[in-house]
Amino acid sequence: MSSKKVGILGATGTVGQRFILLLSEHPVFTIHALGASSRSAGKAYKEAVRWKQARPIPDQVANMIVKPCDAELFKDCDVVFSGLDADVAGEIEMAMLKQDIAVFSNAKNYRRDPVVPLIVPTVNSDHFDLVHHQRELYNLKKGFLITNANCSTTGLVVPLKALQDAFGPMTHIIVNTQQAISGAGYPGVPSLDILDNVVPYIGGEEEKMEWEVGKIMGAVAADKKSFEHLPNTVVSATCTRVPVLDGHLESVSVKFANGCPDIEKVYEVLENYKSEAEKLGCHLAPSKPIVVTRQQDRPQPRLDRENLKGQAVTVGRVRKCPVLDIKFVLLVHNTVLGAAGSSVLNAEIAVAKGLI
């Protein structure tokens, strides 16, 4: 398979840095261009970035000159990965799309767009079916726009999809998140606000979770020109920020339309869940989209966030719920599967499907 040239927008940010680590030794994608704000443009990457990753800056990008996020400067890229902040992402990503580039966005700007797939790669890769219609609308030959979900939504929908496939529709979903500080970007939450503390509010987060689940777990319409959101499913989210570096922990309760399933059967369904990404042989596809633990005190962010290189969701403490039907705890690595890792795996799926 021939190498694909990729550009990374917001390359100096925390998500951009994750993109660089994931792509620096990728078998299909080659880093071709780095984009960032005017403060960084014109500088060598190693001089422009405040590197915050445990691994050093890869040699191949250290001396690469950072470009402004001008679509003309990225038109020779096959793929653009965007780690831009939402306040600037919308206009820039649309300009890249109009250059006929395949764009994979982490920002919220186009998640609610009726012709833009909102894809969690181990859940709803069939939503790529709408790409052909999107191309027709924008008069494109090879470009398209795909968005990631919110990082906390991403962790939630993986086990929910397994349960929905096995036991049918869910009527009520209640989720409480304990979200890591890396989700706020850099410099993020001030230390005097988060140390020795829990902040019971993250602006806009609850609304994103409550809406995004319906689009991701819904279906593509028969004509492959629109999405059918989940009917009759209510999601209630409470989102908090906790003093953990990486890894969002979520406590979930679910009620099914067809009654409460057996707990042992729930464990079995979660353990055996497979994704299309793995069947397509994608490089980053986890062998188990869901890692199940039966230890009473797991999952834990420090111990479980790196499971299967951060591309899996870890689920434990599955038990009956006295209010709804079942409840469980999950953990997602918010900057891997919850951000850059989803985008890269989505792009791998697009290559495997012949869309890139």
C-alpha positions as CSV (number, residue, x, y, z in Angstrom):
1,M,0.0,0.0,0.0
2,S,1.4,3.4,-1.0
3,S,2.2,5.9,1.8
4,K,-0.3,8.7,2.3
5,K,0.9,12.3,3.0
6,V,-0.7,13.8,6.1
7,G,-0.9,17.2,7.6
8,I,-1.5,17.9,11.3
9,L,-3.3,21.1,12.3
10,G,-2.9,22.4,15.9
11,A,0.4,20.4,15.9
12,T,1.8,22.2,18.9
13,G,-1.2,21.4,21.2
14,T,-1.7,18.4,23.4
15,V,-3.9,16.5,20.8
16,G,-1.5,17.5,18.0
17,Q,1.4,16.1,20.0
18,R,-0.5,12.8,20.3
19,F,-1.0,12.8,16.6
20,I,2.7,13.2,16.0
21,L,3.5,10.2,18.3
22,L,0.9,8.0,16.7
23,L,1.9,8.9,13.1
24,S,5.7,9.1,13.5
25,E,6.2,5.4,12.8
26,H,2.9,4.6,11.1
27,P,3.0,2.1,8.2
28,V,0.6,4.0,6.0
29,F,0.7,7.6,6.9
30,T,3.7,9.9,6.6
31,I,3.9,13.3,8.3
32,H,4.2,15.8,5.5
33,A,3.1,19.2,7.0
34,L,2.6,20.7,10.4
35,G,0.2,23.6,11.0
36,A,-0.3,25.9,14.0
37,S,-1.1,29.5,14.9
38,S,0.8,32.5,13.7
39,R,2.8,32.4,17.0
40,S,4.4,29.1,15.9
41,A,4.4,29.5,12.1
42,G,7.8,29.8,10.6
43,K,9.6,28.1,13.5
44,A,11.1,24.7,13.6
45,Y,8.7,22.4,15.5
46,K,11.1,21.8,18.4
47,E,11.3,25.5,18.9
48,A,7.5,26.2,18.5
49,V,6.2,23.4,20.8
50,R,6.0,23.0,24.6
51,W,6.3,19.3,24.5
52,K,4.3,17.5,27.2
53,Q,4.6,13.9,26.2
54,A,6.5,11.2,28.1
55,R,8.3,10.2,24.9
56,P,10.7,12.7,23.2
57,I,9.9,14.6,20.0
58,P,10.3,12.3,17.0
59,D,13.4,13.2,15.0
60,Q,11.5,13.4,11.7
61,V,9.4,16.4,12.9
62,A,11.9,18.1,15.2
63,N,13.2,20.4,12.5
64,M,10.1,20.5,10.3
65,I,9.0,24.1,9.8
66,V,5.6,24.9,11.1
67,K,3.1,26.4,8.6
68,P,0.1,28.6,9.2
69,C,-3.1,26.7,8.8
70,D,-3.7,27.9,5.3
71,A,-5.5,25.4,3.1
72,E,-3.3,26.3,0.1
73,L,-0.3,25.1,2.0
74,F,-1.8,21.7,2.7
75,K,-3.3,20.9,-0.7
76,D,-0.7,18.3,-1.5
77,C,-1.7,16.3,1.6
78,D,-3.9,13.2,1.2
79,V,-5.2,13.5,4.8
80,V,-5.4,16.3,7.3
81,F,-5.8,15.6,11.0
82,S,-7.1,18.5,13.0
83,G,-6.4,19.1,16.7
84,L,-7.5,22.7,16.5
85,D,-9.5,24.4,19.2
86,A,-13.2,24.8,18.3
87,D,-13.0,28.6,18.2
88,V,-10.8,28.4,15.1
89,A,-11.5,24.9,13.7
90,G,-14.7,25.5,11.8
91,E,-13.5,27.9,9.1
92,I,-10.1,26.2,8.7
93,E,-11.4,22.7,8.4
94,M,-14.0,23.8,5.9
95,A,-11.3,25.4,3.8
96,M,-9.3,22.2,3.9
97,L,-12.4,20.2,2.8
98,K,-12.9,22.6,-0.2
99,Q,-9.3,21.8,-1.2
100,D,-10.6,18.2,-1.7
101,I,-8.7,16.9,1.3
102,A,-9.9,14.1,3.6
103,V,-10.2,15.9,7.0
104,F,-10.5,14.2,10.3
105,S,-11.5,16.6,13.1
106,N,-11.4,16.4,16.9
107,A,-13.3,19.7,17.3
108,K,-17.0,20.0,18.0
109,N,-17.9,22.4,15.1
110,Y,-19.3,19.9,12.6
111,R,-20.5,17.0,14.9
112,R,-24.1,18.1,14.5
113,D,-23.9,18.7,10.8
114,P,-26.5,16.4,9.1
115,V,-24.1,15.2,6.4
116,V,-20.9,14.9,8.5
117,P,-20.4,11.4,10.1
118,L,-19.6,11.4,13.8
119,I,-17.6,8.2,14.1
120,V,-16.1,6.3,17.0
121,P,-14.0,3.8,15.1
122,T,-14.8,0.7,17.1
123,V,-18.5,1.5,17.1
124,N,-20.0,3.0,14.0
125,S,-17.6,2.7,11.1
126,D,-20.6,2.0,8.8
127,H,-21.4,5.7,9.0
128,F,-18.6,6.2,6.4
129,D,-21.4,5.2,4.0
130,L,-22.5,8.8,4.0
131,V,-19.2,10.1,2.5
132,H,-20.4,9.6,-1.1
133,H,-23.4,11.9,-0.5
134,Q,-21.2,14.5,1.3
135,R,-18.9,14.5,-1.7
136,E,-21.8,15.1,-4.1
137,L,-23.0,18.0,-2.0
138,Y,-19.6,19.7,-1.9
139,N,-18.6,18.6,-5.5
140,L,-15.5,16.7,-4.2
141,K,-13.6,13.8,-5.8
142,K,-11.5,12.6,-2.9
143,G,-12.1,14.8,0.0
144,F,-14.6,14.5,2.9
145,L,-15.0,15.5,6.6
146,I,-15.2,13.1,9.5
147,T,-15.5,14.2,13.1
148,N,-14.6,12.4,16.4
149,A,-16.9,12.3,19.3
150,N,-16.3,14.1,22.6
151,C,-13.7,12.2,24.6
152,S,-16.1,11.1,27.3
153,T,-18.8,10.1,24.8
154,T,-16.3,8.0,23.0
155,G,-15.7,5.8,26.1
156,L,-19.4,5.5,26.8
157,V,-20.6,4.4,23.4
158,V,-18.2,1.4,23.0
159,P,-19.8,-0.8,25.7
160,L,-23.2,0.7,25.0
161,K,-22.9,-0.5,21.3
162,A,-22.0,-4.0,22.5
163,L,-25.0,-4.1,24.8
164,Q,-27.4,-2.6,22.2
165,D,-26.4,-5.2,19.6
166,A,-27.0,-8.1,22.1
167,F,-30.0,-7.0,24.2
168,G,-31.8,-4.4,22.1
169,P,-32.6,-0.8,22.6
170,M,-31.9,1.1,25.8
171,T,-34.6,3.5,27.2
172,H,-32.5,5.3,29.9
173,I,-28.7,5.9,30.3
174,I,-27.3,7.7,33.3
175,V,-23.6,8.5,33.3
176,N,-21.4,10.3,35.8
177,T,-17.8,11.1,34.6
178,Q,-14.6,11.8,36.5
179,Q,-12.5,13.4,33.8
180,A,-8.8,13.9,33.6
181,I,-7.2,17.3,33.4
182,S,-5.5,16.6,30.1
183,G,-9.0,16.8,28.6
184,A,-8.9,20.6,29.2
185,G,-5.7,21.0,27.1
186,Y,-2.7,23.1,28.0
187,P,-2.3,25.0,30.3
188,G,-5.8,23.7,31.3
189,V,-7.3,23.9,34.7
190,P,-5.3,26.1,37.2
191,S,-3.6,24.1,39.9
192,L,-5.4,26.0,42.7
193,D,-8.7,24.9,41.2
194,I,-8.0,21.2,40.8
195,L,-5.5,20.1,43.4
196,D,-7.2,18.6,46.5
197,N,-10.5,19.1,44.7
198,V,-13.2,17.9,42.3
199,V,-14.8,20.4,40.0
200,P,-18.5,19.3,39.3
201,Y,-18.9,21.2,36.1
202,I,-17.3,21.2,32.6
203,G,-18.8,23.7,30.3
204,G,-20.8,22.1,27.4
205,E,-19.7,18.6,28.2
206,E,-23.0,17.2,29.5
207,E,-24.9,18.5,26.5
208,K,-22.4,17.0,24.1
209,M,-22.7,13.5,25.7
210,E,-26.5,13.6,25.9
211,W,-26.8,14.5,22.2
212,E,-23.9,12.6,20.6
213,V,-24.9,9.2,21.8
214,G,-28.0,9.3,19.7
215,K,-26.2,10.1,16.4
216,I,-23.3,7.6,16.9
217,M,-25.5,4.7,17.9
218,G,-28.2,5.5,15.4
219,A,-28.3,4.3,11.8
220,V,-27.5,5.5,8.4
221,A,-30.8,6.0,6.5
222,A,-31.6,3.6,3.7
223,D,-30.8,6.2,1.0
224,K,-27.4,6.8,2.7
225,K,-28.0,10.5,2.7
226,S,-28.9,11.2,6.3
227,F,-28.6,9.7,9.9
228,E,-31.4,8.3,12.0
229,H,-30.8,9.1,15.6
230,L,-31.6,6.6,18.3
231,P,-35.4,6.9,19.1
232,N,-36.7,6.7,22.6
233,T,-33.4,6.7,24.4
234,V,-32.8,9.3,27.1
235,V,-29.3,10.1,28.2
236,S,-28.5,12.0,31.5
237,A,-24.9,13.1,32.1
238,T,-23.1,14.7,35.0
239,C,-19.5,15.6,34.1
240,T,-16.7,16.4,36.7
241,R,-13.0,17.3,36.5
242,V,-10.7,15.4,38.8
243,P,-6.9,15.6,39.6
244,V,-5.9,12.8,37.3
245,L,-3.5,13.3,34.4
246,D,-5.0,11.0,31.7
247,G,-8.0,8.7,31.7
248,H,-11.7,9.5,32.0
249,L,-13.6,7.2,34.5
250,E,-17.3,6.9,34.0
251,S,-20.1,5.3,36.2
252,V,-23.0,4.2,34.0
253,S,-26.5,2.9,34.7
254,V,-28.7,1.5,31.9
255,K,-32.3,0.4,31.4
256,F,-33.3,-1.8,28.5
257,A,-36.6,-1.8,26.6
258,N,-36.7,-5.6,26.7
259,G,-35.9,-6.1,30.4
260,C,-32.8,-6.7,32.5
261,P,-30.3,-9.2,31.1
262,D,-28.3,-11.7,33.1
263,I,-25.1,-10.2,34.5
264,E,-22.9,-13.1,33.5
265,K,-24.4,-12.7,29.9
266,V,-23.5,-9.0,30.0
267,Y,-19.9,-9.9,30.9
268,E,-19.8,-12.4,28.0
269,V,-21.1,-9.9,25.5
270,L,-18.6,-7.2,26.5
271,E,-15.7,-9.7,26.4
272,N,-16.6,-11.0,22.9
273,Y,-17.4,-7.7,21.2
274,K,-15.6,-7.1,17.9
275,S,-15.3,-4.1,15.6
276,E,-15.1,-3.7,11.9
277,A,-11.8,-2.0,12.3
278,E,-10.2,-5.2,13.5
279,K,-11.8,-7.2,10.7
280,L,-10.4,-4.7,8.1
281,G,-6.9,-5.3,9.5
282,C,-6.3,-1.7,10.6
283,H,-3.0,-1.0,12.3
284,L,-4.3,0.7,15.4
285,A,-7.4,-1.5,15.8
286,P,-7.4,-3.1,19.3
287,S,-7.7,-6.9,19.4
288,K,-10.4,-6.3,22.1
289,P,-12.3,-3.0,21.8
290,I,-13.4,-3.7,25.4
291,V,-11.1,-5.0,28.0
292,V,-13.1,-6.5,30.8
293,T,-11.9,-6.7,34.4
294,R,-13.6,-8.6,37.2
295,Q,-11.5,-7.1,40.0
296,Q,-13.7,-5.2,42.4
297,D,-11.5,-2.1,42.4
298,R,-10.9,-1.8,38.7
299,P,-10.6,-0.1,36.3
300,Q,-8.4,2.7,37.6
301,P,-6.8,5.4,35.4
302,R,-3.2,4.9,36.5
303,L,-3.4,1.1,36.0
304,D,-5.7,0.7,33.0
305,R,-5.6,3.7,30.7
306,E,-2.8,2.2,28.5
307,N,-4.7,-1.1,27.9
308,L,-4.1,-2.1,24.3
309,K,-2.1,1.1,23.7
310,G,-5.0,3.3,24.9
311,Q,-7.2,2.2,22.0
312,A,-9.5,0.0,24.2
313,V,-12.2,0.9,26.7
314,T,-11.8,-1.0,30.0
315,V,-15.1,-2.0,31.7
316,G,-15.6,-3.5,35.2
317,R,-17.9,-3.7,38.2
318,V,-20.9,-4.9,36.1
319,R,-23.8,-5.5,38.5
320,K,-27.5,-5.1,38.8
321,C,-28.9,-1.6,39.3
322,P,-31.7,-1.2,41.9
323,V,-33.1,1.8,40.0
324,L,-32.5,0.9,36.3
325,D,-31.3,-2.6,35.1
326,I,-27.5,-2.8,35.1
327,K,-24.6,-0.5,36.1
328,F,-20.9,-0.6,35.4
329,V,-17.7,1.5,35.5
330,L,-15.6,2.2,32.4
331,L,-12.3,3.9,31.6
332,V,-11.2,5.5,28.4
333,H,-7.8,7.1,27.6
334,N,-9.1,10.5,26.7
335,T,-6.2,11.7,24.5
336,V,-5.7,8.4,22.7
337,L,-9.1,6.7,21.8
338,G,-10.9,9.8,23.1
339,A,-9.0,12.1,20.6
340,A,-6.0,11.5,18.3
341,G,-6.3,7.7,18.3
342,S,-9.9,7.8,17.1
343,S,-8.9,10.1,14.2
344,V,-6.0,8.0,13.1
345,L,-8.0,4.7,13.3
346,N,-10.9,6.4,11.4
347,A,-8.4,7.3,8.7
348,E,-7.1,3.7,8.6
349,I,-10.7,2.5,8.1
350,A,-11.2,5.0,5.3
351,V,-8.1,3.7,3.6
352,A,-9.3,0.1,4.0
353,K,-12.7,1.0,2.5
354,G,-11.0,2.6,-0.5
355,L,-12.1,6.2,0.4
356,I,-8.5,7.5,0.6
